[in-house]
């Protein structure tokens, strides 16, 4: 017997089923979309602040289409877990560090390899804003079904920050965020790399579980890691780190064309300012670190060249060990000056 209740229940079920089928077909969904974004660094870090500015602009431009939510400080995921969360749809957007993505697409480890050792922002931008970055974007789309909405964000060059008063990397237990290329490089130079989430770094340093970290000055500043025992920094600028923006395919399929276009446009505008800001913030952060007792030691150009020359013969073995396509590597390295 049909009743008003059973008819209503059937209508609700039919509506839910229709919405599910529309999402599966990639049709935009009616109503307000929830845009969940996460970082594993604190609210003062440039990554979190950049996302805050971006999301504020998206919300202001599309108040009837999207509701933004930003989770920082690793409240949801560590950096290394962000990409798979985006793939599953547990996150709608994130920007993992480029070396973290090498666990999914090995070619994302390219800038951690010896030919890119101590290369500056110009060389990285030339590669990542060009054909190399476009190829990486296609690979991550195939692997995760994720959308890269625009250029990568800059963090900056990573240096070796140590508990000891004077630099000397040999034999140190060095915390690294992730990335097989970084691990291989440090091992080749006589250190012992340790991977751990950033949230665990302060106590690991304070208790001596690690002797040093590879990090940017900005990251050291935002976590005030001088309080955890850092005393010196070898400013070798071993790798220039970027963040890769990812939007989940599930969110993108449900977004209207106008929202997609707006998110892409706003992202490109944000990145143009963020890169300038990132450079200025790193310089300011180094000065603040020095003011808090971290002594900066900068190797000579000749010393940097010697280290690169020491590492270059290992390139092919690194490429093979990391599972990087040799042809892709050759193309990426060929663009270096």
N, C-alpha and C positions, 0 to 999 in steps of 0.2 A: 504494500500500500504506500502510495506516495504521500508524503507530508510536506508541509512548508519547510521543516528542518532538513529533510533529506534532499529536497530540491535546492535549498541554499548550500548545503554541503557539496552537492554535485557541481554547482556553479563555481564555488571556490576552488574545488579540485580542477575543474576545467580551465579556470583562469590561470591557476598555477602551472598547469601543464602547458598551456599556450605560451606563457612567459618563458618557461624552460626551453620550449622548442624554438622560440624566437632568439633566445640567447645562444642556443647551440648553432643556429643558422647564421649568427653574427649580426642579427638585426639590432639596431639601437633600442634600448629599453626605455619605456616611458617612466617618468618620475625622477626623483633625485638619486644620483649615484653616490655611493660612499667611496671616497678616495683615501685609502689608508697608506701612509708612508712611514718608513722607519729608518733610523740611523743607529749606529752603535757607539756614537760619540756624544758628548754632552751638549747642552744647549748653547754653550759659548763657541763651539767649534764651527769653522766656516761651512762645513757640510750641512749641519743642522740649520744654521742661520740662512744659508742659501735656499734650502728647502722651505723654510718658513716664509721667506720673501716670495718665492715662486708660488707656493700654495695660497698665500694671501691674494696674489694677483689673479690666480685662477678662480678662486672663490668670488672675488669682486666682479670678475668678468662674466661668470656663469652661476649666479646665485640660485637660479631655479633648476639647475641641472646637476650640481655636484655639492657634496658636503665633505670638506677636507678634514683629515685627522693626522696629526704628526706625533710619532712616538720616538723619543730620543734616548740616548744613554744605554742602548742595548736592552730596553724594556721588553722588546719582542724577540729580536734575533741578534746574534753576533754577525759581523760583516760577512764571514765565510758562509753563512746560512741564508743570506738575503736572496740570492738569485733563485734558489730552489723554492723559497717561499713565494716569490713572484710567479714562478712556473706553476705552482699549485693553486695560485689565486688566494693564498693566505695573506699576501700583501699585494696592493695594487701598484705600488711604485717604490723603488729603492735605487740607490746608486752605490753598488759595491766597489771596493778598490779593484783596479784592473787586474792585479795579480790573483785576487780571489777567484775570478772567473776562469782562470787557467785550470781549475779543478774540473770544470765542465767542458770548456773549449780550450785545449792546450795552447792554441796560438795566442791567447790573451797574455801569456807569459813572455811574449816577445821582447818587451821593453826591459825585462829583468835580465836579459842575456848579455854576455860580454861586449858585443859591438855597441850596445846602448849604454855601457857603463859610463857614468859621470857625464852624460850628454844633457844639455840644458833643455829648457822649455821649447826653444825654437825647433830643435830636431824632433822632439816628441809631437809637437803640433803639426809639423809637416807630414809626419807619418799618420797620426791618428785622425787628422782632419781631411786626409786624402784617401788614396786608394786602399791603403793598409787598414785604416779604420772602417771604411765601407765594407771591406771583405769580412772583418771581424763582426760587424753588425749583422751581416747576412748569416754568419755561422751561429751567432747567439740566437737569432730569430728561429733558425732551424732546430736548434737544440732545446730551447725553452719556450718557443712560441711567444717570446717577449718582443716588445717594440722598443727600439732605441729612439727617443723623440728628438734627439739633436746632439750637438757636440758634447764631448766629455768635459767634466769639471776638473779644474786643477786643484791639487793639494799642494804639491811642491816637491823639492828634492829631499830625499831622506839622508840623514847623517847618522853617525854612530854616537849615541849618548851613553856615557859610562858612569858607573859608581866611583871608579878610581880617579885620582887627581890628574893623571896624565894619560894621554891616549896610547893604546897598544892593544890591537884587536886580537892578537894571537892567544888562543886558549880560553877566551871568554865565552860564557853562556849568554847568548844574545837572543832576546825575544824578537821575533818577527811576526807580523800580522798574519801572513800566509804567503804562498807562492813558492813553487818548487825551484824556480830560477834563483830566488834570493837564498834559499837553503843551500843550493849547490855552490853558489858563489862564496858564501861564508865558510862552508866546509873547505873549499879549495884554498881559502886564505887562512885557514887554521883556527877558525872559531867553531863553536857548537851551537847551532841555531835551535831555538825552542819556539814552537808555535803555541799561542794562547790568545783568548779573547782579550780585547783591550781593557775590559772591566777588571781583569785579574792582574793587570800590570802593576799598579801601585803597590799592592801588598807583596807581589813577587819581588819587586825591587827592594822594598823595605826589609824583607826577610832574607834577602840574598839568594833567593831561588834562581834569579838571573843576575848577571853582572852588568848587562848593558841592554839597550834596545836600539833597533834601527827605527828612526822616526823623523818626522819633520819637527821643526821648532814650534810650529803652530800647535801640534798635538801635545808636545811636552808642556807648552804654556797653558793650554786649556785644562789640563789635568794637574798642573802645578807639580810636576814630577820631581822638582828639586826637593820637595818635602819628602819624597820617597828615597832620596839618597843620591841623585845624579849630581856629579861634580865636574864633568868635562865632556867635550864634544869634539869629535874628529869630523870636520866639515868636508867630507869627500864627495858629497852629493852623488852617492852611488847610483841612485835611480830616481827618475822624476815620476811621481805618483799622480795618477788621475783616477777619478771616479766615473764609472760608466752608468748612465741613467737607463733604467729599465722600467717599462710599464707592462703590466700583465696583459696577455692576449685577451683574457676574459673581460677585463675592464675595457680595453680598447674596442672590442667588438660591440659592447653595449653603449659606448659613448656615441653621441651624435656627430656627424661630420663637422659641425661648427665647433664642438668641444674639442675634437681631435686637432683641428687646425689651430684653435686657440692655444691649446696646451703646447703644441709644437712651436708656435710663434713666440709665446712667452718664454719658453725654455731657452730658445736661441738668444733672446734679448737678455735674459738673466745671466747666461754663461759669458757673454761678452763683458759684462761688468764684473762677474765673479773672478775671471782670470786676472784682471787688473788688481782686484782686491786681494786675491790669493798671494800675488807677488809682494804687495805692500805688507800684508799681514805676516808673511814669513820673515821679512826684514825686521819688522817691529818685534816679532816674537823672539828672534835671536838676541836682540838688544835687551829684552826683558829677562830672558834666561840668564844672560851675562850679569845683569843687575842682581839676580838671585844666586849668584855664586857659581854658575856653570861657565867654566873657562872654555873659550872657543879656540881650536887649533885648526888652521887651514893648510892642507898639504900644498906643496908647490905644483905648478902645472907639470913639471918633470916627474914628480912622484905619482901624480894621477896617470900620466902616460905609461909609467913603468908598471903600475897595477893593471891597467888595461892590457898592456902587452903580455903580462903574465897570464891573464885570463883568456885572451883571444884564442890560443890553441885549444882550449877546452870547449869552444863553441859547438862544434859538431857533436861532441859527446853529450852536452847539455840538451841540444835539440832532440837527439835520439832518446835520451832519458826522459824528457818531458813529453814525448809523443807529438812534437810539433812537425807539421808538414815541412820537409826540407825546402820545397819549392817556395812555399810561403815565406819561410825564413830568408831565403836568398833574395826575394823581392823586397822584403822589409829592410834588410841590411844594405841592399843596393841603393836605397834612397838616402843613406847617410852621407854627409859631406866628408 
